[in-house]
Amino acid sequence: MEAIGSIPEGSILSVLKKQGTTAADQWVQLRVCSVPITVPPPSSSSSLPLGSPTADPPAETENGVQVIASPPPVQPGQEGWLREADLLPLVALDVPPDRADCPPAAQPSPSP
């Protein structure tokens, strides 16, 4: 799965669809509604990679060690998939009313 971006702490997401046969294998399709105005640098405890189920992320090699580049923060309107078990420990249900609206899905850029 290719990561399309990291989800900063304080982001608001909308669940579009759930998929999976067992609770351990449950995936959710999410749309990014909003992200904090000031985005802190990604850390393992406060951000998750939002993925696109197309391919594995490209890896770079540095001195023979495989390094996976951290994706940039997601933007409102982007969509992707996350394993529900990875997402649930970080979920807060108290959404400020001024940030509750979710924009439509991001449209891909037209090819030249």
Beta strands, then each sheet from edge to edge (+ up, - down):
strand 1: 2-7
strand 2: 12-19
strand 3: 27-34
strand 4: 48-52
strand 5: 59-62
strand 6: 65-68
strand 7: 79-83
sheet 1: 1+ 4-
sheet 2: 2+ 3- 7+
sheet 3: 5+ 6-
end
